[in-house]
Amino acid sequence: MGNVEMVTSTCKGSFLVCAILLLDLVLKVSGNAEGDALNALKSNLQDPNNVLQSWDATLVNPCTWFHVTCNSDNSVTRVDLGNADLSGTLVPNLGNLPNLQYLELFNNNITGKIPDELGNLKNLVSLDLYLNVLTGPIPATLGKLSYLRVLRLNNNALSGGIPMSLTRINTLQVLDLSNNQLKGTVPVNGSFSMFTPIRLVLIVLFISVTIIKR
């Protein structure tokens, strides 16, 4: 008998037991979805030091995996994989971590583009992808991250301009886009108007510009 059938059968006898089982089922489904997202990342990465060895896709949720932190509802809030000698690419599935607050993948050898789906991480506070080999544009979807305080994409090979959508992130405190291949003008409106030398360091037409938030 499947989980849904078991809950349906039990519900005929007790409303309270039914509610408890339904909650447990929802948490398991949520945990599995988040585990699937992280397992997709693992499958796309080369891990010479076996940093991801504990990431077992057969577990109910990823909260017992090393380098993963969860809240009291067993939902992922942190992924800490900086300085891990990982290579490979990021995956769109990372956008399926609704309570993620910290995505730390700095100082690896990750290539490819930054997935647009990272803009779905509505609770994200810190996005650290610096010191990798990421290419392509900075996704305009990152402008939807209304709680973001730290955005460090420096020392990659990102190209194109700075999305105007980033100026709508009023919580932004640290922004480092330096040492990329960015071109165009530096936005000065919105949240960017509060910056003067702290760390909006970027390369625009081969000219290094430093801006810091007061």
N, C-alpha and C positions, 0 to 999 in steps of 0.2 A: 504494500500500500504506500503511495507517495505521501509527501508531507501535507499537501493540500487536502487529499482525501482523508488523512488521519485527523486533521483539524476539523473538517466538516463533520466527520462522524462524532468526534468528541463534543462538538458544539451542541449536539442534540441533547446532551445530558447536563451540561453545566455552562452557564454564561461566563462565569469567572474563569474557569479553566480554559474556555474558548478564547477569551481575551488574552490570557497569558500566552497561549500557544500561538495565536496570531502575531503578537508582538515578537515572540521568539523567531517566528518564521520571517517576519519583515527584517529583523536584525541580521538573520543569517543570509538572506538574499542580498541585503545591502553590503554585508561583509564580503560575500562572494564576488559582488560586482567590483568592489574596490580591490580585492585580491586579484581579480582578473585583469584590472587595469595595470597594477604593478607587475603582474606576471608577464603582460605584454611588453612592458618596458624591459624586464629582465631578458626576455627572448630576443630583444633587439640590441642587446649590449654584449660586448665581449668583456669578460671578467677574469683576467689572468691571476688575480690574487684571491679568488673565491669569496669576495666580499658579500656576494648575494647567495651564498650556499644555503642559508637558512630560509630562503624564500621558497617555501613549499606550497605549491598551488593546491594541494589536496586538503589543506587545513580550512576550517570554517571561515576564518578571517585572517588578515595579515598582521594582527596586532602582536603576535609573538615573534615576528621576524626582526632580525637585527636591522638597525638603521631606520626603523619605522616606529612612529609614536602615534598612539590613538587616544581618543578621549574616553570618558566613562561609558559612552554608548558604542564603543568598539568601532569607531569611525576614524579613519586616518587623518591626523592633523599635521604630521611632519614626515618628510622624507629627507634623510641626511646622508648624502652620498658624495660629499666633497672629498677631494684628494684621494680618490679610490682607484685611480689608474684605469678607469672604464673607457671603452671606446664603443662606437656604434652610433645609433640615432635615437632621438626622442620619438615618442609615439603619441598620436592623437588621443589615445585612451587615457592619458594623464588628466584630461578634462573631466573624467568621471570620478573625481575625488572631491565631492561637494564641500567637505569640511577642512580641506587642506589649507594650512596657514603658512607653512614653510616648505619651499621646494629648493633644496640645496644640492646642486650638481656641479659646483665650481671646481676648477683645476682638474679636469679630466681630458679626454681626447675625443669628446663627442662631436660628431659632424652632422651635416644636414641642416634642415630648417627648424626654426622654432614653431611648433604646431599652433595654428590659430586657436585650437581648442583650449589652450591655457587661459584664454579669456573667459572660460566658463567657471574658473576657480574663484567664485564670488567672495570667499573668505580669506583669500591669499593675502598675507602680510609681507612676505619676503620672497623674492624670486632672484636667486643667485645662480647665474649660468656663466659667469665670467671665467676666463682662462680655459676656453675650449676651442673648437675649430668650426663653430657654427657659421652658416652662410645664409644668404637670402635676406629678405627685409625683416624689420622689426614688426611683428603683427599689430595691426591697428586694434585688434580685439583686446589687447592688453589694457586699453583705455577703459574697459568695463570693470576693472579690478578696483572697486571703490574703497577698499580697505588697505590697499598696497602702500607700504611705507618705504620699502627698500627694493630697488630695481637695479641690479648690476649685471650688465651684459658686456662689459669691457673685455678687451683682448680676445676678440673673435675675428671673424671675417664678414661681419654683417654689412649689407649694402643698402642703398636707397636712402630715403630721407627719414627724418624723425616724425612719426605719426602725430598729427595734431590732436588725436584722441588722448594722448598721454597728458595733455594739459588739463584734462578734466579730472585727473586723479588728485583731489584736494588733500589727501593724506600723505602724499609723497614727500619723503624727507631726504632720502639718499638716492641719487640717480647718477650712474656712471656708465657712459656709453663710449668711453675712450678706446683708442687703438682698434678701430674697426675701419671700414671703407665707406663710411657714411658721407653723403653729399647733401647740399642744399642749405637752407637757412635754419637757424635755431629759433624755435617758437618762443615768443616772449609774453604771450597772453596766458590767461588762466592760471593754473598752479605754477607755471614756469615764471610768472612775473614776480614770484617771491624768492627766486634764486638769484644770488650774486656770489662770487667764489666760495662753494663748499664742495660740490662734487657732481656737477653736470659737466664732466670733462668729456669732450668729444672731438672728433675730427670732422671738419666740414671743409671740403675742397682743399684737403691737405693742411689746413690750418687748425691748430689745437686751440680749443676754446674752453675755458674753465668758468663754471658758474656754481655758486654755493648758496644754499638756502639759509637765510638769517634765522 
